[in-house]
Amino acid sequence: MASEFDLIDRYFKRKAPAGMLGVGDDCALFAVPAGMHVATSTDLLIEGRHFFADVDPRALGHKSLAVNVSDLAAMGAQPIGCLLGLALPQVREPWLAAFADGFHAMALAAGCPLIGGDTTGNPGGLAISVTVFGAVYPQAALRRDAARPGDDIWVSGVLGEADIAYRLLSGQMPADDALLARTRAALEWPQPRYALGQALAGLAHAAIDISDGLLQDLGHILRASGVGARLRMDDLPVSPALAGLPADRLRHAVLAGGDVYELCFTAPAAHGDAIRAAATHAGVAVSRIGVIDADEALVVLDADGAPLPDLPRGFDHFRST
């Protein structure tokens, strides 16, 4: 059987970019451009909690890094590199090869090479930890506490698909092969908006990536900034793949569905044209969905302008109900 070090050399060691010391030493070494700050984030993914045991390992490799790159995008940061920790219940080299392919493909696309990490055995199940590093000018960072009254609220992409795919795969909804085929990629192959995030630096005030639901994640911006928001349900970019769903299921998926990894951000109304141009250049659709106001409340309005009652909550690992 291959040793830990053989596995690292075979599947995870790649030539580091110029000026960087990567996999194979006690520490990675990298430089940050003058005047920029390091942005860093980490995520832990646990089998049975964050992904299903039978997930495509290439998709899992992709998603393991993608969800972290999404955090860099939400800060407007340029990716630099990442660390990978793997706790493996067993060594299956075909699985590792596919996982590594997905991980490295995402790393290459985002310019976020693997520069270190650790592997270990874990009879309790598969666990994956990824830490990313990026660089951002501090005055341009898209902080959660920077939203201002009068800002427009925007969201990239479309909403709802990943939530529906999860509920189909977990048995919370009746089996529907056609609907699953239309939504599964959103859950298992999320596309972090790193190009858009960097383009928004200097245009947007505050941003967050939508991992736990639009209302919950936007709520983090509102609390940090001491402001409120008014959204219009009809302006939310609902995925066309969800056409025909019952209204209550659709509303929950769009407002509270997690695993989206789109950006929700606020920006001065005067920057609307520049934001649309930046989004077009990044190849991402954006939608204006509401406005920030001084009243510290989050309201979603229906087609008649009346507040929707009983807004759904997003995901919380430690909520019992």
LUMMARZA-534955 format. One record per residue (C-alpha): z, x, y; residue in one letter. Coordinates in Angstrom, 2 decimals, m for minus. Each point is the difference from the previous one (the first is absolute). Example, Ala and Ser with C-alpha at 12.3 -4.5 7.8 and 13.67 -1.06 7.14 Angstrom:
LUMMARZA-534955
+---------+---------+---------+---------+
!       z !       x !       y ! residuo !
+---------+---------+---------+---------+
!    7.80 !   12.30 !   m4.50 !       a !
!   m0.66 !    1.37 !    3.44 !       s !
+---------+---------+---------+---------+
end
This chain:
LUMMARZA-534955
+---------+---------+---------+---------+
!       z !       x !       y ! residuo !
+---------+---------+---------+---------+
!    0.00 !    0.00 !    0.00 !       m !
!   m0.83 !    1.23 !    3.49 !       a !
!    2.92 !    1.26 !    2.09 !       s !
!    0.98 !   m1.41 !    3.40 !       e !
!   m1.73 !    2.94 !    1.66 !       f !
!   m3.17 !   m0.44 !   m2.05 !       d !
!   m0.16 !   m3.65 !    1.08 !       l !
!    0.46 !    0.91 !    3.67 !       i !
!   m2.72 !    2.67 !   m0.19 !       d !
!   m2.37 !   m2.26 !   m1.92 !       r !
!    0.31 !   m3.24 !    1.95 !       y !
!    1.64 !    0.57 !    3.36 !       f !
!   m0.73 !    3.52 !    1.22 !       k !
!   m2.90 !    0.22 !    2.44 !       r !
!   m1.04 !    2.70 !    2.42 !       k !
!    2.00 !   m0.49 !    3.19 !       a !
!   m1.82 !   m0.31 !    3.33 !       p !
!   m0.32 !    3.16 !    2.08 !       a !
!    3.27 !    1.04 !    1.61 !       g !
!    2.13 !   m2.04 !   m2.41 !       m !
!    2.03 !    1.04 !   m3.04 !       l !
!   m0.06 !   m2.80 !   m2.53 !       g !
!    0.88 !   m0.75 !   m3.63 !       v !
!    1.36 !    2.96 !   m1.96 !       g !
!    2.76 !    1.50 !    2.15 !       d !
!    3.61 !   m0.92 !    0.76 !       d !
!   m1.00 !   m1.73 !    3.24 !       c !
!   m3.19 !   m1.10 !    1.67 !       a !
!   m0.83 !    1.53 !    3.35 !       l !
!   m2.06 !   m1.70 !    2.69 !       f !
!   m0.44 !    0.19 !    3.76 !       a !
!    0.04 !   m2.78 !    2.58 !       v !
!   m2.34 !    0.20 !    3.01 !       p !
!    1.70 !    1.02 !    3.23 !       a !
!    1.61 !   m2.87 !    1.88 !       g !
!    0.03 !   m2.36 !   m2.99 !       m !
!    2.97 !   m1.24 !   m2.02 !       h !
!    0.28 !   m0.33 !   m3.76 !       v !
!   m0.14 !   m3.58 !   m1.28 !       a !
!    1.36 !   m0.49 !   m3.51 !       t !
!    0.66 !   m2.90 !   m2.34 !       s !
!    0.87 !   m0.52 !   m3.66 !       t !
!   m0.31 !   m2.81 !   m2.52 !       d !
!    1.39 !   m0.48 !   m3.48 !       l !
!   m1.97 !   m2.08 !   m2.52 !       l !
!    1.75 !   m1.21 !   m3.16 !       i !
!   m1.69 !   m1.44 !   m3.08 !       e !
!    0.76 !   m3.69 !   m0.32 !       g !
!    1.01 !   m0.24 !    3.65 !       r !
!   m2.99 !    1.27 !    1.97 !       h !
!   m2.72 !    0.02 !   m2.65 !       f !
!   m0.73 !   m1.46 !   m3.42 !       f !
!    0.21 !    2.25 !   m3.07 !       a !
!   m3.65 !   m0.60 !   m0.92 !       d !
!   m1.46 !    0.79 !    3.43 !       v !
!   m3.11 !    2.19 !    0.09 !       d !
!    1.39 !    3.54 !    0.48 !       p !
!   m2.79 !    0.87 !    2.43 !       r !
!    0.98 !   m2.97 !    2.13 !       a !
!    3.66 !    1.00 !   m0.22 !       l !
!   m0.81 !    3.56 !    1.08 !       g !
!   m1.97 !   m1.35 !    2.94 !       h !
!    2.65 !   m2.50 !    1.04 !       k !
!    2.88 !    2.48 !   m0.34 !       s !
!   m1.48 !    2.07 !    2.81 !       l !
!   m1.71 !   m2.82 !    1.90 !       a !
!    3.23 !   m1.84 !    0.81 !       v !
!    1.42 !    3.19 !    1.51 !       n !
!   m3.12 !    0.85 !    1.98 !       v !
!    0.29 !   m3.53 !    1.36 !       s !
!    3.35 !    0.96 !    1.55 !       d !
!   m1.69 !    2.92 !    1.77 !       l !
!   m2.68 !   m2.39 !    1.24 !       a !
!    2.69 !   m2.27 !    1.44 !       a !
!    1.24 !    2.92 !    2.12 !       m !
!   m3.47 !    1.04 !    1.10 !       g !
!    0.51 !    3.29 !   m1.84 !       a !
!   m2.61 !    2.33 !   m1.46 !       q !
!    0.74 !    0.73 !   m3.70 !       p !
!    0.85 !    3.62 !   m0.88 !       i !
!    1.15 !    0.01 !   m3.62 !       g !
!    2.23 !   m1.62 !   m2.60 !       c !
!    2.54 !    0.62 !   m2.75 !       l !
!    0.01 !   m1.80 !   m3.36 !       l !
!    2.97 !   m0.54 !   m2.31 !       g !
!   m0.63 !   m1.42 !   m3.48 !       l !
!    2.65 !   m1.10 !   m2.49 !       a !
!   m1.90 !   m0.60 !   m3.25 !       l !
!    1.31 !   m1.88 !   m3.04 !       p !
!   m2.56 !    1.86 !   m2.10 !       q !
!   m2.91 !    2.39 !    0.46 !       v !
!   m3.35 !   m1.70 !   m0.48 !       r !
!   m2.67 !    2.38 !    1.23 !       e !
!   m2.84 !   m2.56 !    0.30 !       p !
!    2.34 !   m2.13 !    2.13 !       w !
!    0.97 !    3.01 !    2.12 !       l !
!   m3.64 !    0.99 !    0.47 !       a !
!   m0.92 !   m3.47 !    1.24 !       a !
!    3.07 !   m0.23 !    2.25 !       f !
!   m0.78 !    3.41 !    1.49 !       a !
!   m3.64 !   m1.00 !    0.60 !       d !
!    1.08 !   m3.06 !    1.97 !       g !
!    2.62 !    1.94 !    1.94 !       f !
!   m2.28 !    2.89 !    0.93 !       h !
!   m2.86 !   m2.32 !    0.98 !       a !
!    2.31 !   m1.74 !    2.48 !       m !
!    1.29 !    3.37 !    1.20 !       a !
!   m3.54 !    1.24 !    0.63 !       l !
!   m1.05 !   m3.15 !    1.81 !       a !
!    3.04 !    0.03 !    2.30 !       a !
!    0.14 !    3.77 !    0.53 !       g !
!    3.49 !    0.05 !   m1.53 !       c !
!   m0.03 !    2.66 !   m2.76 !       p !
!    2.70 !    0.31 !   m2.63 !       l !
!    2.04 !    3.08 !    0.94 !       i !
!    3.01 !   m0.21 !   m2.33 !       g !
!    2.40 !   m2.15 !   m1.97 !       g !
!    1.80 !   m0.21 !   m3.33 !       d !
!   m0.38 !   m1.47 !   m3.48 !       t !
!    2.74 !   m0.93 !   m2.45 !       t !
!    0.60 !   m2.12 !   m3.07 !       g !
!    1.62 !   m3.42 !    0.37 !       n !
!    0.60 !   m2.15 !   m3.10 !       p !
!    0.84 !   m2.95 !    2.28 !       g !
!   m3.58 !   m0.51 !    1.17 !       g !
!   m2.60 !    1.30 !    2.40 !       l !
!    1.09 !    0.78 !    3.56 !       a !
!   m2.21 !    1.41 !    2.75 !       i !
!    1.15 !    1.47 !    3.30 !       s !
!   m2.44 !    1.04 !    2.72 !       v !
!    0.83 !    1.63 !    3.33 !       t !
!   m2.67 !    0.40 !    2.67 !       v !
!   m0.18 !    2.20 !    3.06 !       f !
!   m2.09 !   m0.58 !    3.08 !       g !
!   m0.31 !    1.14 !    3.59 !       a !
!    0.07 !   m2.10 !    3.15 !       v !
!    0.42 !    0.60 !    3.72 !       y !
!    3.44 !   m1.48 !    0.74 !       p !
!   m1.17 !   m1.85 !    3.11 !       q !
!   m2.73 !   m1.74 !   m2.03 !       a !
!    2.04 !   m0.90 !   m3.10 !       a !
!   m0.11 !   m3.72 !   m0.82 !       l !
!    3.74 !   m0.66 !   m0.16 !       r !
!    1.51 !   m3.33 !   m1.02 !       r !
!    2.12 !   m0.13 !    3.17 !       d !
!   m2.93 !    0.17 !    2.43 !       a !
!   m1.30 !   m3.62 !    0.08 !       a !
!    0.02 !   m1.56 !    3.48 !       r !
!   m0.14 !   m3.61 !    1.24 !       p !
!   m3.61 !   m0.94 !    0.65 !       g !
!   m1.35 !    2.23 !   m2.78 !       d !
!   m2.60 !   m1.52 !   m2.28 !       d !
!    0.86 !    0.06 !   m3.71 !       i !
!   m2.71 !    1.16 !   m2.36 !       w !
!   m0.44 !    0.38 !   m3.74 !       v !
!   m2.64 !    1.90 !   m1.95 !       s !
!   m1.91 !   m1.28 !   m3.00 !       g !
!    0.88 !   m3.26 !   m1.74 !       v !
!    3.25 !   m1.42 !   m1.37 !       l !
!    1.20 !   m1.66 !   m3.17 !       g !
!   m2.01 !    1.50 !   m2.87 !       e !
!    2.59 !    2.44 !   m1.38 !       a !
!    2.71 !   m2.66 !   m0.12 !       d !
!   m2.19 !   m2.36 !   m1.99 !       i !
!   m1.09 !    2.76 !   m2.41 !       a !
!    3.64 !    0.94 !   m0.60 !       y !
!    0.99 !   m3.59 !   m0.69 !       r !
!   m2.88 !   m0.45 !   m2.43 !       l !
!    0.81 !    3.21 !   m1.88 !       l !
!    3.73 !   m0.75 !   m0.12 !       s !
!   m0.51 !   m3.55 !   m1.28 !       g !
!    1.37 !   m1.67 !    3.13 !       q !
!   m3.30 !   m1.86 !    0.36 !       m !
!   m2.15 !   m1.59 !   m2.73 !       p !
!   m2.62 !    2.35 !   m1.43 !       a !
!   m3.23 !    0.04 !    2.00 !       d !
!   m2.35 !    2.81 !   m1.04 !       d !
!   m2.46 !   m0.61 !    2.82 !       a !
!    2.70 !    0.05 !    2.69 !       l !
!    1.56 !    3.13 !   m1.50 !       l !
!   m3.37 !    1.73 !   m0.02 !       a !
!   m0.37 !   m0.74 !    3.73 !       r !
!    3.47 !    1.24 !    0.95 !       t !
!    1.13 !    2.71 !   m2.41 !       r !
!   m1.56 !    2.94 !    1.84 !       a !
!    2.06 !   m0.79 !    3.09 !       a !
!    3.19 !    0.40 !   m2.04 !       l !
!   m0.94 !    3.04 !   m2.05 !       e !
!   m2.40 !    1.87 !    2.32 !       w !
!    1.37 !   m0.46 !    3.55 !       p !
!   m1.93 !    1.83 !    2.72 !       q !
!    2.30 !    1.62 !    2.57 !       p !
!   m1.33 !   m0.24 !    3.55 !       r !
!    0.51 !    3.66 !    0.96 !       y !
!   m3.15 !    0.24 !    2.10 !       a !
!    0.92 !   m3.11 !    1.96 !       l !
!    3.60 !    1.18 !    0.44 !       g !
!   m1.09 !    3.26 !    1.55 !       q !
!   m2.50 !   m1.81 !    2.24 !       a !
!    2.76 !   m2.30 !    1.27 !       l !
!    2.13 !    2.89 !    1.26 !       a !
!   m0.08 !   m0.37 !    3.77 !       g !
!   m1.35 !   m3.58 !   m0.21 !       l !
!    2.75 !   m1.88 !   m1.83 !       a !
!    3.69 !   m0.12 !    0.80 !       h !
!    1.65 !   m0.75 !   m3.37 !       a !
!   m1.19 !   m0.27 !   m3.59 !       a !
!    1.17 !   m0.55 !   m3.56 !       i !
!   m1.73 !   m0.22 !   m3.34 !       d !
!    0.38 !   m3.29 !   m1.84 !       i !
!    1.77 !    0.83 !   m3.25 !       s !
!    2.53 !   m2.85 !   m0.23 !       d !
!   m1.82 !   m2.86 !    1.76 !       g !
!   m1.43 !   m0.57 !    3.47 !       l !
!    2.97 !   m1.91 !    1.44 !       l !
!    2.62 !    2.34 !   m1.44 !       q !
!   m1.76 !    3.18 !    1.11 !       d !
!   m0.92 !   m1.34 !    3.44 !       l !
!    3.65 !   m1.00 !    0.23 !       g !
!    0.96 !    3.68 !   m0.26 !       h !
!   m2.07 !    0.71 !    3.12 !       i !
!    1.52 !   m2.93 !    1.84 !       l !
!    3.58 !    1.00 !   m0.77 !       r !
!   m0.57 !    3.66 !    0.84 !       a !
!   m1.73 !   m0.92 !    3.27 !       s !
!    2.32 !   m2.86 !    1.00 !       g !
!   m2.87 !   m2.46 !    0.39 !       v !
!   m1.43 !   m3.11 !   m1.65 !       g !
!   m3.44 !   m1.17 !   m1.09 !       a !
!   m2.21 !   m3.06 !   m0.16 !       r !
!   m2.67 !   m0.07 !   m2.69 !       l !
!   m2.71 !   m2.59 !   m0.64 !       r !
!   m0.47 !   m0.84 !   m3.67 !       m !
!   m3.69 !   m0.74 !    0.55 !       d !
!   m0.55 !    3.51 !    1.38 !       d !
!    1.36 !    1.81 !   m3.07 !       l !
!   m2.73 !    1.72 !   m2.04 !       p !
!    0.30 !   m1.86 !   m3.29 !       v !
!   m1.99 !    1.55 !   m2.83 !       s !
!   m3.00 !   m2.14 !   m0.98 !       p !
!    0.87 !    0.83 !   m3.62 !       a !
!    2.88 !   m2.49 !    0.31 !       l !
!   m2.15 !   m3.02 !    0.84 !       a !
!    1.19 !   m3.11 !   m1.81 !       g !
!    3.64 !    1.01 !   m0.44 !       l !
!    2.66 !   m2.63 !    0.80 !       p !
!    1.05 !    0.21 !    3.65 !       a !
!    3.63 !    0.92 !   m0.72 !       d !
!   m0.97 !    2.81 !   m2.40 !       r !
!   m2.57 !    1.31 !    2.46 !       l !
!    2.45 !   m0.07 !    2.90 !       r !
!    2.59 !    1.94 !   m1.97 !       h !
!   m2.54 !    2.61 !   m1.15 !       a !
!   m1.28 !    0.59 !    3.54 !       v !
!    3.33 !   m0.02 !    1.85 !       l !
!    2.31 !    1.55 !   m2.59 !       a !
!   m2.17 !    1.66 !   m2.65 !       g !
!    0.68 !    3.72 !   m0.45 !       g !
!   m1.99 !    3.00 !   m1.24 !       d !
!   m2.57 !   m0.55 !    2.75 !       v !
!    0.00 !    3.44 !    1.69 !       y !
!   m1.92 !   m1.26 !    2.98 !       e !
!    1.19 !    0.97 !    3.48 !       l !
!    1.76 !   m2.44 !    2.31 !       c !
!    0.14 !    1.38 !    3.53 !       f !
!    0.57 !   m0.96 !    3.62 !       t !
!   m2.01 !    1.14 !    3.00 !       a !
!   m0.55 !   m0.87 !    3.65 !       p !
!   m2.44 !   m2.89 !    0.45 !       a !
!   m2.20 !    2.26 !    2.15 !       a !
!   m0.67 !    2.22 !   m3.04 !       h !
!   m1.68 !   m2.74 !   m2.04 !       g !
!   m3.55 !    1.30 !    0.30 !       d !
!    1.07 !    3.58 !   m0.73 !       a !
!    1.92 !   m1.15 !   m3.07 !       i !
!   m3.00 !   m1.89 !   m1.35 !       r !
!   m2.18 !    3.06 !    0.59 !       a !
!    2.52 !    2.28 !   m1.75 !       a !
!    0.17 !   m2.38 !   m2.94 !       a !
!   m3.77 !   m0.15 !   m0.27 !       t !
!   m0.16 !    3.81 !    0.01 !       h !
!    2.67 !    0.09 !   m2.74 !       a !
!   m1.89 !   m2.59 !   m2.05 !       g !
!    2.85 !   m2.51 !    0.04 !       v !
!    0.07 !   m3.59 !    1.24 !       a !
!    2.84 !   m0.92 !    2.35 !       v !
!    1.26 !   m3.39 !    1.17 !       s !
!    2.09 !   m0.96 !    3.00 !       r !
!    2.67 !   m2.31 !   m1.42 !       i !
!    2.50 !   m0.58 !    2.80 !       g !
!    1.97 !    1.38 !    2.90 !       v !
!    3.33 !    1.72 !    0.61 !       i !
!    2.39 !   m1.82 !    2.32 !       d !
!    3.44 !    0.67 !    1.41 !       a !
!    1.74 !   m2.75 !   m1.97 !       d !
!    1.47 !    1.64 !   m3.12 !       e !
!   m1.45 !   m2.45 !   m2.51 !       a !
!   m2.93 !   m0.03 !   m2.41 !       l !
!   m2.01 !   m3.24 !    0.12 !       v !
!   m3.13 !   m0.93 !   m1.94 !       v !
!   m2.01 !   m2.84 !    1.56 !       l !
!   m2.17 !   m2.45 !   m1.88 !       d !
!   m3.41 !   m1.28 !    1.12 !       a !
!    1.66 !   m2.43 !    2.41 !       d !
!    2.19 !    2.66 !    1.57 !       g !
!    3.19 !   m1.19 !   m1.73 !       a !
!    2.36 !    2.51 !   m1.67 !       p !
!   m0.23 !    0.11 !   m3.78 !       l !
!    3.35 !   m0.77 !   m1.67 !       p !
!    1.63 !    1.90 !   m2.86 !       d !
!   m1.87 !    3.27 !    0.37 !       l !
!   m0.02 !    2.01 !   m3.24 !       p !
!    1.83 !    3.28 !   m0.39 !       r !
!   m1.55 !    3.23 !   m1.19 !       g !
!    1.03 !    2.27 !   m2.87 !       f !
!    3.45 !    1.60 !   m0.22 !       d !
!    1.01 !    2.16 !   m2.99 !       h !
!    3.64 !   m1.07 !    0.24 !       f !
!   m0.33 !   m3.69 !    0.84 !       r !
!    1.33 !   m2.12 !   m2.81 !       s !
!   m1.95 !   m3.16 !    0.84 !       t !
+---------+---------+---------+---------+
end
